[in-house]
Amino acid sequence: MIGSRRVVVGLLRLLVLGACAASPPLATTAGADPITSAHNEAGIAQFNAGRWDAAREHCAAAIQADPRSAASQYNLVTSPRKTTATQN
C-alpha cells in the first residue's frame, strides 16, 4: 500500500514538473496483470506511431483491466490530446 502511494505521488510530481515537456510513455512493472500489460504495450506502440486516439483507447482498456496501474494512468494523462486525423 505504501509502495503504491509512493508511485502515485512520484507520478504526480512528474506530471507537475513535466507538464509542458513531451514525456515518453511508461511500461508496466514486472508482475502486472497480463491484459493490462498487453494493452499498455499496445498503447505505447500506437503512441510511438503517432496514433493518439488508438494510444488513449489502449491505455483506457489497460486501466479498466487494472485500475491501480499507475503506468497506464500516467500514459493516458500524458498522451497528446491531438487526434490522429490532425497529424497528417
N, C-alpha and C positions, 0 to 999 in steps of 0.2 A: 504494500500500500504506500509506504513512504517512498519507495523507488519510483512508483508511478507518479506520485506527486512531484518529485524532483524532475522527472521527464517533462511533465506538463509545464512546470514553472520555467524550465530551461527553454522549451519551445516558445512559450510566451515572450520570454526575453529576446529570443531570436526574431520573433515577429516584430517586436517594437523596435529593435535596433536595426533590422534589415528591411524595414517596410518599403523603402524606396529602391532597394537593390534587388536584382534578379537572384533568386536563390535556387539552387538545384534541388530536385525532389529527394526525399529521404526513402531509403529502403526499410522494410520492416525488419525487426530484430529476429535473431535465431529463435526458433521455438514458437513463432507466431502461428496463428491459425492458417492452414494451407490455402483456404479460399481467400482469406484476407490478403495473404502474400501474393497470390496469383493476380488478384485484381489490382493490388498496389503496383506490382511489377508491370502489368499491362498499362496502367495509368502513367508510369514513368516512361515507358516506350512511346506512348501517344504524346506525352509532354515533349519528349526529345524530338519527335517528328513534327511538332508544331500543331498538333491536332488537339486544341484546348478543350473543345466540347467533349470529345471522347475521353480525354485525360480526366476531366472532372467527373464524368459518369463512372469510370472505373474506381476513382477514389471514393465516390459516394457508395458504390457497391461494397468496397472494402470496409468502409465504416459500418455499413448495415450488417455485414458478416461479423464484425467485431468492433462495437462502438468505443472500445478502450484503445484502439490502435492510434497512438499518438502520431506515428509517421503518416498514416493515411489522412488524419485530420489536418496535419501540417501541409501535406501536399495539396489537399483540396483548398485550403485557405490561401495558399501562396500561388496557386496556378493562375495564370493570366486570365482576366475577365473578358478577353477578346474571343470572338467566335472564329471558328476555322475559316468561314467564308470571308472574313475581313483580312485574312492573312495573305490572300493572293492578289 
